[in-house]
């Protein structure tokens, strides 16, 4: 994993943020994009993205071959939920690696769940997605969305060698469309793409990230 920049890398946390104040919008209001229900939450957070992220997702949709559509699984994730996911996964890693120190556990965990303080989903700039047909049937991409490194034997990595040719081709189709629309991929998770967050800023050499932590509703003064 030496050629992959993990979200635990100090350079990610050191990336400056100048939040542009862009609102979160509900992707379910745009019929051109399909939104899956597996991550449904009580307030619909999962279906929200920053406005320009949604615009770029629509551009990526237009770049796909006929009969292929993006299927959005999860967008914005509230900070408390991100913390819970991270802590739960870190706990499983501490059990599996009892001799590993806190820094090593944080590094291992960040290959699957981002440390909360730099998490792309918390910014509203990240989206987990897959591909489907016009009638909603998911295309094979090698693993389930959100498959852990352990259960997928590393198949969750975007460039994993242990997936079949069809899945590899589908990942390439999605990758071309998302990259052309300005997104960057997190290489340990083929389904995870982001724009405007710290990780995006680091990989694209942007002067600052566009999005810091977001909130579904403005905080009352």
C-alpha positions in Angstrom: 0.0 0.0 0.0 3.1 2.2 -0.2 1.9 3.9 -3.4 -1.5 4.8 -2.0 -2.1 8.0 0.0 -4.3 7.0 2.9 -6.7 9.4 4.6 -4.6 8.9 7.8 -1.6 10.5 6.0 -0.6 13.8 7.9 -0.7 15.6 4.6 -4.4 15.2 4.4 -5.0 16.8 7.8 -2.5 19.5 7.0 -4.5 20.6 3.9 -6.1 23.9 4.4 -9.9 24.4 4.0 -11.7 27.5 2.8 -15.3 26.4 2.9 -17.2 28.2 0.1 -20.6 27.9 1.9 -22.2 25.8 -0.8 -25.4 24.1 0.4 -26.2 20.5 0.6 -28.9 19.4 -1.8 -31.1 16.3 -1.9 -30.1 14.1 -4.9 -33.5 12.4 -4.7 -35.0 15.5 -6.3 -33.1 14.8 -9.5 -34.7 12.1 -11.6 -31.5 11.7 -13.8 -29.8 10.0 -10.9 -30.8 6.8 -9.1 -30.4 6.8 -5.3 -30.3 3.4 -3.5 -32.0 3.0 -0.2 -29.6 0.7 1.6 -28.2 3.6 3.7 -31.5 5.3 4.4 -31.4 7.3 7.6 -34.0 9.2 9.6 -33.3 12.6 8.1 -32.2 11.7 4.6 -28.6 12.8 5.2 -27.3 10.0 3.0 -29.0 11.4 -0.1 -27.4 14.8 0.2 -24.3 16.3 -1.6 -22.9 19.7 -2.0 -24.4 21.5 -5.0 -21.4 21.4 -7.3 -20.7 17.8 -6.4 -24.2 17.0 -7.6 -23.7 19.0 -10.8 -20.5 17.0 -11.5 -22.2 13.8 -10.8 -24.8 14.6 -13.4 -22.0 15.3 -15.9 -20.5 11.9 -15.0 -23.9 10.3 -15.6 -24.0 11.8 -19.1 -20.6 10.4 -19.9 -21.6 6.8 -19.3 -22.5 4.4 -22.1 -26.2 4.0 -23.1 -28.0 1.8 -20.7 -25.6 2.3 -17.8 -26.4 4.6 -14.9 -24.8 5.7 -11.7 -26.4 4.3 -8.5 -25.7 6.5 -5.5 -25.4 4.7 -2.2 -24.3 7.3 0.2 -23.3 11.0 0.2 -23.2 13.2 3.3 -22.5 11.5 6.6 -23.1 13.4 9.9 -19.9 13.7 12.0 -21.3 11.6 14.8 -22.1 8.7 12.4 -18.6 8.9 10.9 -17.1 8.7 14.4 -19.3 5.7 15.2 -18.3 3.8 12.0 -14.6 4.6 12.6 -14.6 3.6 16.3 -16.5 0.3 15.6 -14.1 -0.7 12.8 -11.0 0.3 14.8 -12.3 -1.9 17.6 -12.4 -4.9 15.3 -8.8 -4.2 14.2 -7.6 -3.9 17.7 -8.9 -7.4 18.4 -7.3 -8.7 15.2 -4.0 -6.9 15.9 -3.5 -6.8 19.7 0.1 -5.7 19.4 -0.6 -2.7 17.2 -0.4 0.8 18.7 -3.0 3.6 18.2 -1.2 5.1 15.1 -1.0 1.7 13.4 -4.7 1.0 14.1 -5.6 4.4 12.8 -3.7 3.7 9.6 -5.2 0.3 9.1 -8.7 1.6 9.8 -8.3 4.5 7.3 -8.0 2.0 4.5 -11.7 1.4 5.0 -13.2 4.2 7.2 -11.8 7.7 7.2 -10.7 9.3 10.5 -13.6 11.6 11.4 -11.5 14.8 11.5 -10.7 14.5 7.8 -13.6 12.4 6.5 -14.7 13.3 3.0 -18.3 12.2 3.6 -18.6 14.7 6.5 -17.9 17.5 4.0 -20.7 16.6 1.7 -18.1 16.3 -1.1 -17.9 12.5 -1.2 -20.2 9.9 -2.7 -20.3 6.1 -2.6 -21.7 4.7 -5.8 -21.9 1.8 -8.2 -23.4 1.2 -11.7 -26.7 -0.2 -12.7 -28.9 -0.7 -15.8 -31.8 1.5 -16.7 -34.1 -0.7 -14.7 -31.9 -0.6 -11.6 -30.1 -4.0 -11.8 -26.6 -3.6 -10.4 -23.7 -4.3 -12.6 -20.9 -6.5 -11.3 -17.9 -4.5 -10.0 -16.1 -7.2 -8.2 -17.3 -6.7 -4.6 -20.2 -5.3 -2.7 -20.2 -1.6 -2.0 -18.5 -1.2 1.4 -16.9 -4.6 1.4 -14.1 -4.6 3.9 -10.5 -5.4 2.9 -10.7 -8.6 5.0 -13.9 -10.0 3.6 -13.0 -9.1 0.0 -9.4 -10.2 0.3 -8.4 -6.8 -1.0 -10.8 -6.9 -3.9 -12.3 -3.6 -2.6 -9.2 -1.8 -3.8 -9.8 0.0 -7.1 -6.9 -1.7 -8.9 -7.4 -5.1 -7.3 -6.0 -8.0 -9.4 -8.4 -10.6 -7.9 -11.6 -9.5 -9.7 -12.8 -10.8 -13.1 -12.4 -9.0 -16.4 -16.1 -7.8 -16.5 -15.9 -6.2 -13.1 -12.6 -4.6 -14.0 -14.1 -3.2 -17.2 -17.1 -1.8 -15.3 -14.8 -0.1 -12.8 -12.9 1.4 -15.7 -16.1 2.8 -17.2 -17.1 4.4 -14.0 -13.6 5.7 -13.4 -13.4 7.4 -16.8 -16.7 9.2 -16.3 -16.0 10.2 -12.7 -12.5 11.4 -13.4 -13.6 13.5 -16.4 -16.2 15.2 -14.1 -13.4 16.2 -11.7 -13.7 13.6 -9.0 -10.8 11.7 -7.4 -11.1 8.1 -6.2 -9.9 6.7 -2.8 -7.9 3.8 -4.1 -8.7 1.4 -1.3 -12.5 1.7 -2.1 -13.6 1.5 -5.8 -17.0 2.9 -4.9 -15.7 6.1 -3.1 -15.3 9.3 -5.1 -14.9 12.9 -3.9 -14.6 16.5 -5.0 -13.8 19.6 -3.0 -12.7 17.9 0.2 -9.2 17.7 1.7 -8.3 14.5 0.0 -9.3 15.9 -3.4 -7.3 19.1 -2.7 -4.2 17.1 -1.9 -4.4 14.8 -4.9 -5.1 17.7 -7.3 -2.7 20.2 -5.8 -5.5 22.6 -5.2 -4.5 25.6 -3.0 -7.2 24.7 -0.4 -10.1 22.4 0.0 -13.5 23.9 -1.0 -15.5 22.0 1.7 -15.1 21.6 5.4 -17.5 19.7 7.7 -21.1 20.3 6.6 -24.5 20.3 8.3 -27.8 19.2 6.8 -29.5 22.3 8.3 -27.9 25.6 9.3 -27.0 25.9 12.9 -29.2 28.4 14.7 -27.5 31.5 16.0 
